[in-house]
Amino acid sequence: MKLGARIFKTGIAIMLALFVAEMIGTPGYVVAGISALFAMQPSVYQSYKSVLENLQGNSTGALLAIIAVQMFGNHLFVVGLTTIILISLLTKLNLQNVAGLAVVTQLVIMEASGDDFMMTAITRFAFVMIGVLSAALVNLLFLPPQYETKLYYNCQQLSNDIFKWLRLSINGSSEYHVVKHDVEEIRDRIVALESKFNLYKNERALTKKQNYRNIRKKILFKELIMTTRRAYDLLRRINRYENDILNLPEDLRIQIKFEMDELMTLHEGILMQVTNKLSPTHLSEDTKMTGNFKKDVLEMVLQELRLDEDPPYNKQHIILVISALFEYREKLEHLDKLTHSFHLFHKEDNKIKVMDEMHDL
């Protein structure tokens, strides 16, 4: 059983909401805990949006409930019809994300009856907002998300897994179906990583100056994730067209292997440079292989494809693999420039907050 920070924060938010609501001393305070559960969000910025949206949605639900009860009573048919109207109205106002809690607000208010209906309705609306505010407060103060740490370590772990299969696949040492299964798993992890980045991208700083500085970090992490996806695309194509690659002439296959080793070394160096483990230099120049053993892969591929003889491989598949290889190189060189610029020209705030711990999505 895995207990994450969000689970603990949800429990604390419910306890806080129930504690505050209980102090009012009015029956029905359990709705504060329910609203805290609904209102808990995965990020601080989402919590801020949730407070504003829930204020609008719950106010709408409470107002509709009060009008319906005053005019038609709280018959089951009236409750159902009011719910339909409320959900339709919230959808029209683009507040469908808070429709669930707004319906809860409407139901707990319409359930009330008696001479003190208005006071009960106001109290229960207050309970709902106490839960919403408790969730936002806990999300802000208790175990705030360490997005930079999570994004960095997940990029690092994904890259290591991709490099492992790239090295084995190019040598023909891997099993196709095993690699295919891992490739699909890596794809799902990249999608989850991109979702995590979207939460990080929407975070806002307290001041405009801090927000401007954070934009540079967000751009850097965006390119880091896109580069990881380019490495994944290369692995996917090598796995798909493995037989064609293994049927290439040995000297060409060796040069492709050299090219891939060079790119993986560059990728690993950039990851270390992001956290200041390497000095801010242009790694794309330092990692290039030199000597007679290293030749131009593109030129060798073009020479091979010009041959008129019928080769034991599909030329179109080789072109697809080489295009993925050079797309990966282009993205790496761009990331290298961004990383170098970030550390060299923004020395006042070039620290990436990466804790010494492993995280996975």
C-alpha positions in Angstrom: 0.0 0.0 0.0 1.4 3.4 -1.1 0.6 6.4 1.0 1.4 9.6 -0.9 1.5 13.2 0.3 -2.0 14.0 -1.2 -3.5 11.2 0.9 -2.1 12.7 4.1 -3.1 16.2 3.1 -6.6 15.1 2.4 -6.9 13.5 5.9 -5.5 16.6 7.6 -7.8 18.9 5.6 -10.8 16.8 6.7 -9.8 16.9 10.3 -9.2 20.7 10.2 -12.6 21.3 8.5 -14.4 19.1 11.0 -12.7 20.8 13.9 -13.5 24.3 12.7 -17.1 23.4 11.8 -17.7 21.6 15.1 -16.7 24.7 17.0 -19.8 26.4 15.5 -21.9 23.9 17.4 -24.6 23.3 14.8 -25.7 19.8 13.6 -24.6 18.8 10.1 -21.0 19.9 10.3 -19.9 16.6 8.7 -20.6 18.3 5.3 -17.4 20.3 6.0 -15.4 17.1 5.8 -17.1 16.0 2.6 -16.4 19.4 1.0 -12.7 19.2 2.0 -12.5 15.8 0.3 -14.0 17.2 -2.9 -11.9 20.3 -2.8 -8.4 18.8 -2.4 -6.3 19.5 -5.5 -3.0 18.3 -6.7 -1.3 21.7 -6.8 -1.4 25.0 -5.0 -2.5 26.9 -8.0 -5.4 24.4 -8.6 -6.4 25.0 -5.0 -6.6 28.7 -5.6 -8.7 28.2 -8.6 -10.8 25.7 -6.7 -11.6 28.2 -4.0 -12.8 30.8 -6.6 -14.8 28.2 -8.6 -16.3 26.6 -5.6 -17.4 30.0 -4.2 -19.3 30.6 -7.4 -20.6 27.1 -7.8 -21.7 26.6 -4.2 -23.3 30.0 -4.1 -25.3 29.1 -7.2 -26.3 25.8 -5.7 -27.3 27.4 -2.3 -29.3 30.1 -4.0 -31.2 27.7 -6.2 -31.9 25.4 -3.3 -33.3 28.3 -1.2 -35.5 29.6 -4.0 -36.8 26.1 -4.8 -37.6 25.3 -1.2 -39.3 28.6 -0.6 -41.4 28.3 -3.8 -42.1 24.6 -4.1 -40.9 22.9 -1.0 -38.5 20.0 -0.7 -40.4 17.2 -2.5 -38.2 14.6 -4.2 -39.4 15.7 -7.6 -38.4 19.3 -6.8 -35.0 18.2 -5.5 -34.3 16.2 -8.7 -35.5 19.1 -11.0 -33.4 21.6 -9.1 -30.3 19.4 -9.5 -30.9 19.2 -13.2 -31.2 23.0 -13.5 -28.1 23.5 -11.3 -25.8 21.1 -13.3 -27.0 22.7 -16.6 -26.4 26.2 -15.3 -22.9 25.3 -14.0 -22.0 23.7 -17.4 -23.2 26.9 -19.1 -21.0 29.0 -16.8 -18.0 26.6 -17.4 -18.0 25.5 -13.8 -18.7 21.8 -14.4 -15.5 21.0 -12.4 -17.2 22.0 -9.2 -20.7 20.6 -10.1 -20.3 17.7 -7.7 -19.7 19.8 -4.6 -22.3 22.3 -5.7 -24.9 19.6 -5.9 -23.9 18.4 -2.4 -24.5 22.0 -1.2 -27.9 22.1 -2.8 -28.9 18.7 -1.4 -27.9 19.5 2.2 -29.7 22.8 2.1 -32.9 21.4 0.5 -32.9 18.6 3.2 -33.3 21.2 5.9 -36.8 22.3 7.0 -38.5 24.2 9.8 -38.9 27.7 10.9 -35.1 28.4 11.0 -34.6 27.2 7.4 -32.7 30.3 6.3 -30.3 30.1 9.2 -29.7 26.4 8.6 -29.1 27.0 4.9 -26.6 29.7 5.6 -24.8 27.6 8.2 -24.5 24.6 5.9 -23.2 26.8 3.1 -20.7 28.0 5.5 -19.7 24.4 6.4 -19.1 23.7 2.7 -16.8 26.7 2.3 -15.0 25.9 5.5 -14.1 22.5 3.9 -13.0 24.2 0.7 -10.8 26.7 2.5 -9.3 24.0 4.8 -8.3 22.0 1.7 -6.7 25.0 0.1 -4.9 26.0 3.4 -3.5 22.5 4.0 -2.4 22.2 0.3 -0.5 25.5 0.7 1.2 24.9 4.0 1.6 21.1 4.4 4.0 19.2 2.2 3.8 21.5 -0.8 4.5 19.6 -4.1 8.2 19.4 -5.1 7.7 19.6 -8.8 11.2 20.3 -9.8 12.5 17.3 -7.9 9.8 15.0 -9.3 10.3 16.2 -12.8 14.1 15.9 -12.7 14.3 12.5 -11.2 11.6 11.1 -13.4 13.4 12.5 -16.5 16.6 10.9 -15.2 15.0 7.5 -14.5 13.1 7.5 -17.9 16.3 8.4 -19.7 18.3 5.6 -18.0 15.6 3.0 -18.9 15.6 4.2 -22.5 19.4 4.2 -22.8 19.4 0.6 -21.4 17.2 -0.7 -24.2 18.8 1.5 -26.9 22.2 -0.1 -26.1 20.8 -3.6 -26.1 18.6 -3.2 -29.2 21.3 -1.8 -31.5 23.5 -4.8 -30.6 20.6 -7.3 -31.2 20.9 -8.4 -27.6 17.2 -7.8 -26.7 14.0 -9.7 -27.0 11.5 -7.9 -29.3 8.4 -8.6 -27.2 10.1 -7.7 -23.9 11.3 -4.4 -25.3 7.9 -3.7 -26.8 6.2 -4.2 -23.4 8.7 -1.8 -21.7 8.3 0.7 -24.5 4.6 0.8 -23.9 5.2 1.3 -20.2 7.7 4.1 -20.9 5.1 5.8 -23.1 2.6 5.8 -20.2 5.3 7.2 -17.8 6.1 10.0 -20.2 2.4 10.9 -20.5 2.2 10.9 -16.7 5.3 13.1 -16.6 3.8 15.6 -19.1 0.7 15.7 -16.9 2.8 16.5 -13.9 4.6 19.2 -15.9 1.2 20.8 -16.7 0.6 21.2 -13.0 4.0 22.7 -12.5 3.5 25.0 -15.5 0.3 26.5 -14.0 1.9 27.3 -10.6 2.2 31.0 -9.9 4.7 32.9 -7.7 3.7 35.5 -5.2 5.3 38.4 -7.1 5.7 39.2 -10.8 9.5 39.2 -10.5 9.5 35.7 -9.1 7.0 34.6 -11.6 9.2 35.9 -14.5 12.2 34.0 -13.1 10.2 30.8 -12.8 9.2 31.0 -16.4 12.8 30.3 -17.4 12.8 27.1 -15.3 9.6 26.0 -16.8 10.9 26.4 -20.3 14.0 24.4 -19.3 11.9 21.5 -17.9 9.6 21.6 -20.9 12.5 21.1 -23.2 14.0 18.4 -20.9 10.7 16.4 -21.1 10.5 16.9 -24.9 14.0 15.6 -25.3 13.1 12.6 -23.2 10.2 12.0 -25.6 12.6 12.2 -28.6 14.8 9.5 -27.0 11.7 7.4 -26.5 10.7 7.9 -30.2 14.1 6.7 -31.3 13.8 3.6 -29.1 10.3 2.9 -30.4 11.5 3.0 -34.0 14.6 1.0 -33.4 12.4 -1.7 -31.6 9.9 -1.7 -34.5 12.5 -1.9 -37.2 15.1 -4.0 -35.4 15.4 -6.6 -38.1 16.1 -3.9 -40.7 18.8 -2.4 -38.6 20.5 -5.7 -37.9 20.6 -6.4 -41.6 22.5 -3.2 -42.3 26.2 -3.5 -43.3 28.3 -3.9 -40.1 30.3 -0.7 -40.6 27.1 1.4 -41.0 25.5 -0.2 -37.9 28.7 0.5 -35.9 28.6 4.2 -36.9 24.9 4.4 -35.9 25.9 2.9 -32.6 28.7 5.5 -32.2 26.2 8.3 -33.0 23.7 6.9 -30.4 26.5 6.6 -27.7 27.5 10.2 -28.4 23.9 11.5 -28.0 23.3 9.5 -24.8 26.5 10.8 -23.3 25.3 14.3 -24.2 21.9 13.7 -22.6 23.4 12.4 -19.4 25.8 15.4 -19.2 22.9 17.8 -19.6 21.0 16.1 -16.8 24.0 16.6 -14.6 24.4 20.2 -15.7 20.8 21.1 -14.8 21.6 20.5 -11.1 25.0 22.2 -11.3 26.9 18.9 -11.1 28.8 20.0 -14.2 30.0 23.4 -15.1 27.9 25.4 -17.7 29.7 24.6 -20.9 28.4 23.7 -24.4 28.4 19.9 -23.9 27.3 19.3 -27.5 30.9 20.4 -28.6 32.7 18.5 -25.9 31.0 15.1 -26.4 31.5 14.8 -30.2 33.7 11.9 -31.1 36.7 12.6 -33.2 39.2 10.4 -35.1 39.2 8.2 -38.2 36.8 5.7 -36.5 33.9 8.2 -36.4 32.3 9.0 -39.8 29.3 11.0 -40.9 26.3 8.8 -40.4 24.1 10.7 -42.7 26.6 10.5 -45.6 27.1 6.8 -45.0 23.3 6.2 -45.0 22.8 8.1 -48.2 25.6 6.2 -49.9 24.0 2.9 -48.8 20.6 3.9 -50.0 21.9 4.9 -53.4 22.9 1.4 -54.2 20.8 -0.3 -56.9 21.0 -3.8 -55.5 18.1 -5.2 -53.5 19.1 -5.0 -49.9 18.0 -7.3 -47.1 16.3 -4.4 -45.3 13.6 -1.9 -46.0 15.1 1.5 -47.0 12.0 3.5 -45.8 12.4 1.9 -42.4 16.0 2.9 -42.2 15.1 6.5 -43.2 12.5 6.6 -40.4 15.1 5.4 -37.8 17.7 7.9 -39.0 15.2 10.8 -39.0 14.4 9.9 -35.3 18.1 9.9 -34.5 18.7 13.4 -36.0 15.5 14.8 -34.4 16.9 13.5 -31.1 20.2 15.2 -31.8 18.6 18.5 -32.8 16.5 18.6 -29.6 19.6 17.8 -27.5 21.6 20.6 -29.0 18.8 23.0 -28.4 18.5 21.8 -24.8 22.2 22.2 -24.3 22.0 25.8 -25.4 19.1 26.5 -23.1 20.9 24.9 -20.1 24.1 26.8 -20.9 22.2 30.1 -21.2 20.2 29.5 -18.0 23.2 28.9 -15.8 25.5 31.5 -17.5 23.3 34.5 -17.8 20.9 34.1 -14.9 23.3 33.7 -12.0 21.1 35.5 -9.5 18.5 32.7 -9.7 19.7 29.6 -11.5 19.2 27.0 -8.8 16.9 24.1 -9.6 15.3 22.8 -6.4 16.1 19.1 -6.6 16.2 17.2 -3.3 18.4 14.2 -2.8 15.7 11.6 -3.0 14.1 9.4 -5.7 10.6 10.1 -7.0 8.5 8.3 -9.5 5.1 9.0 -10.9 
